[in-house]
Amino acid sequence: MSRPDAGPPPEPATTTNGPGRTDRPAAPTDEAGTTAQSGTPERGRLDAERTVLRLARPYLRRLLGAGLLATATELAALALMATATWLLMSAAGRPPLDRLTVAIVAVRALAIGRGVLRYTERLTGHDAVLRIVTDLRARVFATLAARRSTAGQRSGDALSRLVSDVDTVQDLLLRVLVPGAAAATVSVLAVVGAALVSPAAAVPLAVGLLLTGVALPLLAAVLTRRGAAEVAPLRGALASDAVDLTHGAADLAAFGATGAALRAATERADRLARLERRLAATGFAVDALGVLIAGVTSAAVVVAALRADVSGVMVGVLAVGTLAAAEVTSALIGAARQWTGLRAGLTRVTALLTAPTDAPSTGDRPVTAAAGHHVRLDGVVVRYREGAPPALDGVDLDLPAGRRVAVVGPSGAGKSTLAAVLTGAVPPDRGRVTLDGVELSAYRSEELPRAIGGLLAEAHVFHATVRENLLLGRGGADDAALDAAARAAGLLDWVRDQPERWDTVVGEDGGQLSGGQRQRLALARALLAAPGLLVLDEPTEGLDPTAADDVLASTLAAVPADHSVLLISHRLSGLDGFDEVVVLDAGQVAQRGRHDELVAAPGWYCDQWLIQVAAEQGYLALAP
Ligand SMILES: Nc1ncnc2c1ncn2[C@@H]1O[C@H](COP(=O)(O)OP(=O)(O)OP(=O)(O)O)[C@@H](O)[C@H]1O
């Protein structure tokens, strides 16, 4: 792809969308994103953290290093405050300078050391976490790719798992676990340090640090969780509003519904803003409580130290040290908030990695280069949802090399599902799909499109040139091959009329093409791929009857004799040359035979044929 804004088409030679887009494998999630699989929300959350730590195990030493550096940074900050206080208060008594030299040097060393430590901690932490995240992203990608059926159905969802959900792991490690562990260690050391000066002063300090480091973070987590439960659905609804208002702007305007849709979206946005303001206010209140507790703790420490006859200078050190330690633990309030906010993404990404995969094709058997393949379906049953009627119900089909079969039937009969089963995009719930006698799942999934592929429902056209879109079918095809495929699909004349010919950019989702041209482009791409079994799901959709007949005839003529074809069609003309026509109804084979036999027999095919002939004769009579 030469143009920077052109999205690079993916590798496989065929598109795998359409009914392959099932939502079967996804576990139901609640608002917080907790999977039903995980049991209770609490267990699900801890499961997620455990999974993250398991994934981080190879990088544990680096993470530990980052944790130690973070602890050292916080300790340096605390020691700096304490030493500086000691220095100032001691200097007030005008002692000989040599008594202060060590403290002066220590203050300088701690000030510089704190900065250096912070920098090294950030470097080490990010290095460890970015390695973990890279690893994780590759795993999530591999899992999503293995589940072709899910990936197709929820592309936005898949993208969000790959990008933002994986980022939650980064945030959990960098912004929650590492600083949390450092704050906890520093708190314990601060209490131990205070106890060495005055055990009595260490008691209020421990209580204050427990309040700021445990109680307040818990309170912040509960409040954030409650808020998130209200905010998350509203944000989701607003995102949908934004998509509907932009993508559906023309339709809303056409039906005079723009005002109502805008009002509904504005009302939701206002509610969200009110909720977020309330959340921010409670957040500030918790933070303010933290500051108040730090002040009260410091005062209590001073009183306890004075009662224990601690020297004035050390009382000052304890007071300022308490404030510094409380500031460190108060950081846990933010970490707790962040942790709560990350929960949904964490649970989603770990559920994805731990749930059993329904990968339809996971084998390592290579697909042979031979052109002719024998594909069979035996008693195939597909059910998209538990309790719903099956989309395919015991379908048998025999497709030896060179055989041409057409599948017809009313809308919703299961035709596209059949195509998806053949290409391996949807695995059957029962029955077998075999390629040369071996189950499809035994083959390398990336090689399957060589044997079975084609034009599936709603084929995607990339924002790229005509050539680039076609080369997705067969990388490295020369202009002669492009010519032949485009001619068979009826696209060649249009390409030749364009000033930039093969280098014409077709726009996002083929937006600069007509519906018919888009379909022809997708068909030419499927022809160029030339799989052993060419599956064509409504290849002439969007074309007028005459053009549809011409394109179908030239397409079939372009398919080598030893390649088989499975054509899915609403139109019945042009099927007389097929070896078999299968009529599907409610997922079952209602009729099968050659076109002539089916036209002569009472049933859906005969009725439909008569209706279409009458309709098209009328169209042809009216056509100029
Ligand atoms: N991804 C999916 N999730 C859930 N149900 C689905 C999915 N795809 C198809 N179905 C259901 O399966 C049944 C068969 O659908 P399919 O798309 O295979 O029919 P079709 O014969 O190709 O229809 P059409 O001619 O209208 O394209 C329908 O009842 C449909 O609602």
The ligand as an ORCA input file, in Angstrom:
! r2SCAN-3c Opt
* xyz 0 1
  N     -24.550    -14.125     13.450
  C     -25.750    -14.608     13.719
  N     -26.186    -14.673     14.983
  C     -27.398    -15.170     15.276
  N     -28.266    -15.641     14.364
  C     -27.891    -15.590     13.077
  C     -26.614    -15.071     12.683
  N     -26.518    -15.161     11.335
  C     -27.674    -15.703     10.913
  N     -28.495    -15.954     11.946
  C     -29.830    -16.568     11.876
  O     -29.697    -17.800     11.199
  C     -30.756    -17.991     10.291
  C     -30.184    -18.209      8.892
  O     -29.554    -17.010      8.486
  P     -28.763    -16.917      7.105
  O     -28.144    -15.581      7.032
  O     -27.907    -18.095      6.962
  O     -29.993    -17.029      6.092
  P     -30.006    -16.734      4.531
  O     -30.752    -17.857      3.926
  O     -28.636    -16.469      4.018
  O     -30.868    -15.414      4.507
  P     -30.847    -14.245      3.390
  O     -31.297    -14.875      2.102
  O     -31.849    -13.265      3.902
  O     -29.458    -13.710      3.335
  C     -31.630    -16.753     10.384
  O     -32.742    -17.079     11.206
  C     -30.762    -15.713     11.037
  O     -31.532    -14.884     11.849
*
